[in-house]
């Protein structure tokens, strides 16, 4: 996790919150700060403005373009959901492995579940292997090259290696 020293004009407590970065389902950047999730709302030349993803919550985070925390403004009108974040981070790890490896999806799912040591609440939130496999098969198919229609074709580098 990334931790930065607050600036003098920041509007949060003496203790600096920890922030880390994730990716949304659509590939957009997200910030995780104190078990709350923020999406990028606006970008200027020198700053990025992040807003809480919970509908109706008006908490903002300001970072510079290097993603270093500048300030946090407002109070959340909802409670944090660390189990939901834990499940999301695990799903992101699994998706990354599925898109970069040719290992079967169910095997990756099982390995990551064992490694994660999830809380019971986070385990309940996770989709079953069958639900997850259908979604990830679709994502994997999107990046897999199409079957050539002629005999003359180039084999991509990632498919030239054997195990």
N, C-alpha and C positions, 0 to 999 in steps of 0.2 A: 504494500500500500504506500501511497505517496503522502508525505506529510511535509508541510511548509510552514515557515514562520509568518505569522500574520503581520500585515502592515499596521502602521500607527493609527490610521483612520478606520480600521475595520470595526464592525459592529457586533462582535461576538465575544463570548467569555474569554477569560485569561487562558483557558486550556484550548489549544489548537485542535480542531476536529481532524480526523483522518479522512482522506478522500482516496478513492480508487476509481478506475475507469472500466466501463463495460461497453457492450454494443447492444443496440436494440435489435428486435427481430428483423427490422428493415435495414440494418447495417449502419444506423446512425449512432454517434457517440453518446454515452450516458455517464453521469458521475454518481458514485455511491458515497454518501456522506452521512455518518452517524446512522446507518441503516435506513436511510431515505434515498430514493432514486430521483435524479434530476435529468432532464433532457435539455439540449441546447435550444434556447428560445431566439437568440439574436447574436450576431457576431459583428463586431466593428474592427477597425484597424488594430486597436490595442487591447480590446477586451472581448470576452465571451460571457454572455448572460445565460444562466441556466435556471429553469423553473421546475418546481416539484412536479412529478408526473401524476400525482393524485389530483383528480378533478376538483376544483374549488379551493385548493391550497395555494396560497400566494407567496410562499417562501422562494426567494431568489438567492443564487450564488453567483458571484462575479469572479472570473478568473482572467488572467492575462492570456495571450495567445499561446504561451508555453504551458498552459494548463496548471499554473501555480495559483493557489487560492488567494484572493484579494479580500473578499468580504462575504458575509452571509447576512441577509436581512429578512426579518419577519419570524413568526412562530408558526409551526405546523398546527393545523386544525384536525389532525388525525394522528393515530399512533403509528410507530414504526413497525414494520413487519420483517424481522430478520430472517424468519423461516422462508418467506417468499423470495428474498434476495439470495439466500443460500441455494435454493432450488434453481433460481435463474442462473447463477454463476456456474452451477454444475451442468445445466443444460447447455450453456455457452461452451464450456470445456468439451462436452461430448460432441457438439456440433462441429467444433474446430477439428477434432480428431477425425470425425466421420468424413469431413470434406478433404482432409489431407492424406488419410490412410485408406488402404483398400481392405482393411480388416472388416469382417462382418459387423453390421450395426449392433446386433444383439450382444456380441462379444464385447464391443467397446462399451455398451451400456452397462453390462455386468461388471466389467473391470472398474469403470469410473464410480459406480455405486459403492463398490467395496472400498475403494481408495478414499472416498469422500467422508465416510463416517458421519452421515447426516443425523440430525436430530429427528425424533419421531414425527414432529409436526412438519418438517421439511420433506420427509419421506412420503407423507400423505399427499403433499402438494404435487409431487413429481408425477408425470404421466407414466402409464404402464409401458412396458417394453413394446407391446403391440402398437399402442397409440404413437409412441415415439418413433418406432421403426418406419411406419408409413410416412410420417412427415419428413424424416431424414432421408428416406429413399428418394423422395421427390427432390430434395435439395442436392443430393449426390448426383442424380440424373441430370440436373441442370448444368453441372460442371463437367460431366463426362462427354467426351467428343462423340459426335454422331458417327454412325456406321457409314463408311465410304461407299459411294455408288459405282466407282470404277476401281480397277486394279492398281492404279497409280495413286499413291497417297503417302503422306509423311506420318510417321508414328511419333506422337509427342514424347518428349524426353521422359516424363514420369511413367510412361507405359513401356519403356524400353528395358527397364531393370527387372530382373527376376529375383525372387527371394531365395 
